[in-house]
Structure formats: C-alpha cells, structure tokens
C-alpha cells in the first residue's frame, strides 16, 4: 500500500508540481506562498474538513483572513438565479 503525501516541502513543490502549473502575470497576487496553498489543498482533500476549518496561519501585516473564498447564497426564483 502506497503512502499518499499530505505535505510537501518548498523544494519538493518547486521540483515536482510548480513546472506543471501556470500562473497569472497580472492581477491578484496571493500573499501566501504557492507551496503552502498547495499543502492546504492536500490537507483539505486528505481530512475532508470544511475549507474554513483549515488551520491557515495568519499573514503578517494584514488583518486575519481565514479564506479567500467569498461565501455567497444563490436564490432560485421563477427560473432566475440571483446571488446574495
């Protein structure tokens, strides 16, 4: 039985994962390093927890943000969709 990795070092990420990803050249720049975001996603997939429950370390110099995803609610009325 093989062991599925749930955490990669920065060196492992840069060697095996980063060459296969494309990154935007302009627009939003994430303050969290890419390998940490990848590790958060691995943790989320491995544990099956909610995204808001991931133990994300706070970013120095900014207010504490738990998630980059904005929660929204969709309301379906008479065939029309409205995001609230």
Residue pairs with C-beta under 8 A, 6 or more apart in sequence:
4 46
5 42
6 39
6 42
6 43
6 46
7 39
7 42
7 43
8 16
8 17
8 35
8 38
8 39
8 42
9 35
10 33
10 35
13 34
13 35
13 38
14 35
17 35
17 38
18 34
18 35
21 34
23 34
30 37
30 68
31 59
31 62
32 56
32 59
40 54
40 56
43 49
43 54
44 51
44 54
51 67
51 69
52 66
52 67
56 66
56 67
58 64
59 65
72 83
72 84
73 83
73 84
74 81
74 82
74 83
74 84
75 81
75 82
75 83
75 84
